[in-house]
Amino acid sequence: MTNFLITIIALFMTQGIVLFDFKKDSSSSGWYIVDDSVMGGRSEGAVTIDSDGHGVFEGTVSLDNNGGFSSVRYRSGTINLDQYNRFVLRVKGDGKSYQFRVSGSRTDRHSYTYTFATNGDWQLIEIPFAEMTPTFRGFVPDIPNFHGNKMEEMGFLIGNKKAESFRLLIDRIGAE
């Protein structure tokens, strides 16, 4: 079998779901920013769509007034994830570390997080559900890791304990 044919077969065998796919005609209106300004900090983030159709999460993180994070979130509505076991992200970062975050329910006070490093190139980040740890305001509650049965919100956060500018391009978010 040729490599091309093997690749095509592998694509058809993958039974995943696209949770969000940025395109030129996408709108960033469903995405919203939550910065440390909710507690008096001075960080500023923004989300836009670039001319190539990628989501762009960018801004500056400030440590002033006990700040130190910026996040972007998307309320997806309830999505059943029972038949999947990992998230797959296609992103291009700036060499900094980011968190991918999901909430099983909008009423949960905690999120499930996974930290990944970027390298300046397009990357496919695979995140097993079982490796997503619960977090609430920087603390780890005594509850199990992500169950993977459903989600209602997803997003990204930068909070590397230093003042810095950031830029993360987001192409696609899926589950497999």
MOKA-V614026 format. One record per residue. N is the residue number from 0. RES is the residue in three letters. D_FIRST is the distance of its C-alpha to the first C-alpha in Angstrom with 1 decimal. Layout:
# MOKA-V614026
N&RES&D_FIRST + N&RES&D_FIRST
This chain:
# MOKA-V614026
0&MET&0.0 + 1&THR&3.8 + 2&ASN&6.6 + 3&PHE&8.2 + 4&LEU&6.4 + 5&ILE&6.6 + 6&THR&10.1 + 7&ILE&11.1 + 8&ILE&10.5 + 9&ALA&12.4 + 10&LEU&15.0 + 11&PHE&15.7 + 12&MET&16.0 + 13&THR&18.5 + 14&GLN&21.8 + 15&GLY&24.3 + 16&ILE&27.4 + 17&VAL&28.6 + 18&LEU&32.1 + 19&PHE&33.0 + 20&ASP&31.2 + 21&PHE&33.4 + 22&LYS&33.4 + 23&LYS&35.9 + 24&ASP&37.8 + 25&SER&37.8 + 26&SER&41.2 + 27&SER&42.1 + 28&SER&45.1 + 29&GLY&43.7 + 30&TRP&43.2 + 31&TYR&46.4 + 32&ILE&47.6 + 33&VAL&49.5 + 34&ASP&51.0 + 35&ASP&53.5 + 36&SER&56.1 + 37&VAL&56.4 + 38&MET&58.3 + 39&GLY&60.0 + 40&GLY&57.3 + 41&ARG&56.6 + 42&SER&52.8 + 43&GLU&51.4 + 44&GLY&47.9 + 45&ALA&46.6 + 46&VAL&43.5 + 47&THR&42.5 + 48&ILE&39.6 + 49&ASP&38.9 + 50&SER&38.2 + 51&ASP&34.4 + 52&GLY&34.6 + 53&HIS&34.4 + 54&GLY&36.9 + 55&VAL&39.2 + 56&PHE&41.2 + 57&GLU&43.6 + 58&GLY&47.2 + 59&THR&49.3 + 60&VAL&50.1 + 61&SER&53.8 + 62&LEU&55.5 + 63&ASP&58.8 + 64&ASN&60.7 + 65&ASN&58.4 + 66&GLY&55.3 + 67&GLY&51.9 + 68&PHE&49.1 + 69&SER&47.6 + 70&SER&45.1 + 71&VAL&43.5 + 72&ARG&43.0 + 73&TYR&41.6 + 74&ARG&42.9 + 75&SER&40.0 + 76&GLY&41.9 + 77&THR&40.9 + 78&ILE&37.1 + 79&ASN&35.9 + 80&LEU&33.4 + 81&ASP&33.5 + 82&GLN&29.8 + 83&TYR&28.6 + 84&ASN&29.2 + 85&ARG&28.8 + 86&PHE&29.4 + 87&VAL&27.0 + 88&LEU&28.8 + 89&ARG&27.8 + 90&VAL&30.8 + 91&LYS&32.2 + 92&GLY&35.4 + 93&ASP&38.0 + 94&GLY&37.6 + 95&LYS&39.7 + 96&SER&39.1 + 97&TYR&39.0 + 98&GLN&39.1 + 99&PHE&37.1 + 100&ARG&39.5 + 101&VAL&39.5 + 102&SER&42.4 + 103&GLY&42.0 + 104&SER&45.2 + 105&ARG&47.3 + 106&THR&50.3 + 107&ASP&48.8 + 108&ARG&50.6 + 109&HIS&47.7 + 110&SER&44.2 + 111&TYR&41.1 + 112&THR&39.9 + 113&TYR&37.1 + 114&THR&37.7 + 115&PHE&34.9 + 116&ALA&35.2 + 117&THR&34.1 + 118&ASN&33.4 + 119&GLY&33.9 + 120&ASP&30.2 + 121&TRP&28.2 + 122&GLN&27.1 + 123&LEU&25.3 + 124&ILE&27.9 + 125&GLU&27.0 + 126&ILE&30.2 + 127&PRO&30.4 + 128&PHE&33.3 + 129&ALA&34.8 + 130&GLU&35.3 + 131&MET&37.3 + 132&THR&40.9 + 133&PRO&44.0 + 134&THR&46.3 + 135&PHE&49.6 + 136&ARG&51.4 + 137&GLY&49.9 + 138&PHE&50.6 + 139&VAL&48.3 + 140&PRO&49.8 + 141&ASP&49.7 + 142&ILE&47.1 + 143&PRO&43.5 + 144&ASN&40.5 + 145&PHE&38.8 + 146&HIS&38.5 + 147&GLY&35.7 + 148&ASN&37.1 + 149&LYS&38.2 + 150&MET&39.1 + 151&GLU&41.5 + 152&GLU&41.4 + 153&MET&39.1 + 154&GLY&39.7 + 155&PHE&39.8 + 156&LEU&42.7 + 157&ILE&43.7 + 158&GLY&46.5 + 159&ASN&46.2 + 160&LYS&49.9 + 161&LYS&50.5 + 162&ALA&51.6 + 163&GLU&48.7 + 164&SER&47.1 + 165&PHE&43.6 + 166&ARG&40.8 + 167&LEU&37.6 + 168&LEU&35.2 + 169&ILE&33.6 + 170&ASP&30.6 + 171&ARG&29.5 + 172&ILE&30.4 + 173&GLY&28.4 + 174&ALA&28.1 + 175&GLU&25.2
